[in-house]
Amino acid sequence: MSYKMLVSDLDETFLNDDGTIHKENVRAIKSAVAKGFKFVPNTGRSFKSVQNMLKELDLFDKEDQYVISYNGAAIVENKDNQIMATQDMPITLAKKIFAAGYLSNQVDVHIYTVDKLFIYDINETDKRYMATRGVEYEEIAHDDLSFLNREQPIMKVIFENEDSDIQKQIHDAVITAVGIESVEATYSSGRYVEFNLKGVDKGTASLLLGEKLGIKSTEIIAAGDNNNDLKMITAVGLGVSVANGIPAVKSAADFVTQRTNNEGAIAEILDQFVLAGE
């Protein structure tokens, strides 16, 4: 099989734990792209937060190179950060999610619009985590979300707490409030519970980008480690879990790397399935 595109999760998959890029990943991606291959970050984060990473990979501001952001809610061409497609949620739904999931001041809330991140009641551990990723955000000091009327479209709403029991409580509270038919609910990075509009996920966006580029689903590789990567991994021709992936991702994957995210797992994938024989 000749693969033409790799869509890759970033945190705990492509990036080292400290937010840096393994030198082997840089080498392999540059080699693959030089052959006409596409490396597409497919992340829960904003496309704005990955610009320095794109510079390191020589993909910054490049035509016909792309980023999928917000768990699939936006597809962006790197050249001038041109928005190709968005799948946003109604502000009424965002407000209901916020109200239901904010269980206590032990939880902070992230609200992503297409070009901004607002965080309510951010805690110190989340501040440190965001700093390692170079993510810019605006703190909001109140739970009055009327300002969002000026900030649409809204991409997703997520909640942060490192306790898995609290994460489950948040998940259940939101689903009870808005209905399972309204949202896609996923977990990521061992700390976030994420909510997108129903039907929005990394897999759907990967196939949509492939369709726009004339790339078949069987010609796409997807790599991830966590719950919000599952639909991406099962939607494409070759679904890959990195060695540090959660059990559900490893079980769903066609291939599991020997390397972890800290050991250049993406380079292992590209070397074996794209660059082999060079």
N, C-alpha and C positions, 0 to 999 in steps of 0.2 A: 504493500500500500504506500502510495506517495502522499504524504501529509503536507498541507500548505499553510496551516495556521495552528498556533498554540495559544489558547486562552488560559491564563494562569491567575489564580488567586495570588495575593501578595503576602499578607501577614501570615507567618508560620508555614508558608509554602515556598514562595520565591525569596523573600527577605530573611536575613538572619534575625535572630531574636532581638538584637539591638537596633534593628531597622536598616542596617547596611546591606550591601549586595555582595554575595560571594564572588570572588574574582573569576571562578570557573563559569558561573552563570553569565557574567559579562562577556567572557570569551566566546561561549557557545552561542549566545544570542546574536552577537555581532557577526559571527560566521554564518549563521542561518539566515539572517536578514540579508546579508550580501548575496545569497543565492536566490533572493526573491521571496523568502519565507516571511510570514507575519508573526510577530510576537505581540500579543494583545493582553495587557494587564486587565484582569476581570475582577474587580474589587468592590467591596462594600463602601469604600471611601470615595471622596470627591476626586475628580480628575485634576483639580487644582493642587491637591496634596502630593501628586506623583511627578510634578514637573522636574524636580531635581533628579529623580530617578531616571526619567526619560533622557535627560542630558547625559547621564553616565552611560546610557545604552546607545547614544547617538540617534535617539528617536524623537528628540524634542523638536517641536515645530515642523515636523516632516509631513509632507503630503502622503496620502495613501498608507498612513500608519494610524493606529486607533487605540483608544482606551474605552473599556466598558466600566461604568461607575454605578455606585449606589445599588449594588446587587442586581444590575440589569436595567435600572430605571433610566439610564442615559447612555447613549453611544456617542462618542466624541472623536472627531478626526484631530490628530495632533496639530496639524497646520492651523494656526490661529485659534486652536481649541474650538473648532466649529462643531456645534451641536447638530448631530445627524438625526437623532430620534430621542424622544423622552416618553416615559410612561409614569405620569405623576398621580398623586392621590388628592382627592378633594380636601379642602381645608377643614370641612366639617368632620371628616374621618380622622384627620390628624389630631384634631382637638379631642375627639373621643378616645383615641389611643393614648394620648398624653394623660388625660384625666384618669383613665382606668389603670394604667401601668405605673404611675408614680405612687407607689405604696407607702413610702416614707422618705425621710431625708437621708436614708442610707442608699438611695437610688438616685442616679442622675440621668437626665434625659437629653438626647441629641436629636435635633430636628434639622434635617438637610433640605435646603432648597437647591436649585440647579447650580448655584454659584456661591452659596454661603452655608456655614454650619453654625447653628445656635445651640448652646448648651445651658441647661437649667440645673443649678445646684451641683456643679461639678465638684468631685472629691479629689483629694490629693493624689491617690493612686492613679486615677484616670488622667489627671494633669500630667503626671510623669510619663504615662504610656503614650499620650498624645504627643508629648515633646519628642520622644524617641522617633516618632513617625513624621515629625515636621508638619503637623496638621494645624492650620490656622482656624480659629473659631472666635465667635463673639459670645460672651457670657450674658445670659438674661437673668435678671434678678427677681422676676415675678412670674406667676403662672397665667397671666393674662396674655393670650396668644393672638389678640386682635391685630398686632403688628404684622402677622403673617399675611394679612390681606394685601400688604404692599410688597411681599417678598416671594410670591408664588412664581413658578410651580414648586410644589413640595414633593421631594423624592422619596423620603422614608423617615420613620421615627424609630429610634432605638433607645434602649435602657441599659445602664451599666451597673453591674454588681458582680463580684467574683464568687459569690455563694450560689452554687447550682440550685439549691432549694428555693432561694429567692427568685432566681431566674425563672424557675418553673411557675412560681406564684404569679410573677408578672405576666408570663405567657398566658396562663389560665384566666387571669383577670381581664386581659385585653380581649381574648377570644370570647369570653362570656359577654363582654360589653358590646362588641361590634359584630360578632358572628364569624365563624370560620370561612364563610363564603365571601368575606370582604377583604381578607388580608392573607399574604404569605408571611408565615412566621418562621424564623430561623435563628440559630445560635452561631456565634463566632468568637474566636480568640479566647475562649474560656471566660469571657466577661460580659458579652453583649447579647441581648435579646433584640432581634431586629424585625421590623414590620414594614413590608412593602404592600402596595396595592395587589390584590389577587391577580394572579397571572403573570406577575413581574418576578423574574428570577434570572440567575446567571445563565442558565441553559437556554431559555427562550431568547435572550439577547444575543448569545453566541450564534445561534442558528439564524437570527435576523441579520446580524452582521455578515455571516457567511453568505446568505442569500444576496445581500447587496453587492458582495464582492465576487459572486459567481463561484463560491467555494461550497462544495457539498458537505453535508454533515459528516460523511465518512472520511473526509479529508481534514477533519479538525481533531486536534488533541486538546484535552482539558486536564488541568492539574489543580489539585486542591488538598485540603486537610480537614475541613470541618463541615458542619451541618449545612451551612449556606452554600457549599460547593456541590452538594449531592446531585441536584438537578442538572448542573453543568456537566458533571462527570458521566451521567447516564444518558445525556442527550447526544453525545458526539461519537465519532468513530473510535477513538481511543481515550478512555477515561483512566486517569492516573491518580493514585494517592501517593503522597510523599510518605517516607518511612515513619514520620511522626504523626500521621493522620489518625483521626479517631477510628475506632473499630467499624462503625457504620460506613465510613468512607472507604476504608480498605476493603470491606466486603463488597461494596458496589463497584469498585474499580476493576478494570481489565488488567491493570498492571500496578504493582507497588514498587516504588524505588527502594534501593538499598540505602540510599543517602537520605538524611533528614534535611530540613530547610537550612540548617547551619552548615551543611556539608556540600552544598551545590546540587541539590536534587534536580533542579531544572536543567542543568548541564547534563546530568545523567540521561534525562529523557531525550534531549536534543541529540546528544552523541549517539544514542542507540537507535532512534527512530527517524532522524532527519539527516544527520551528518555522517552516518556510518558509511564506510567505503571511500571517504575522501582521502 
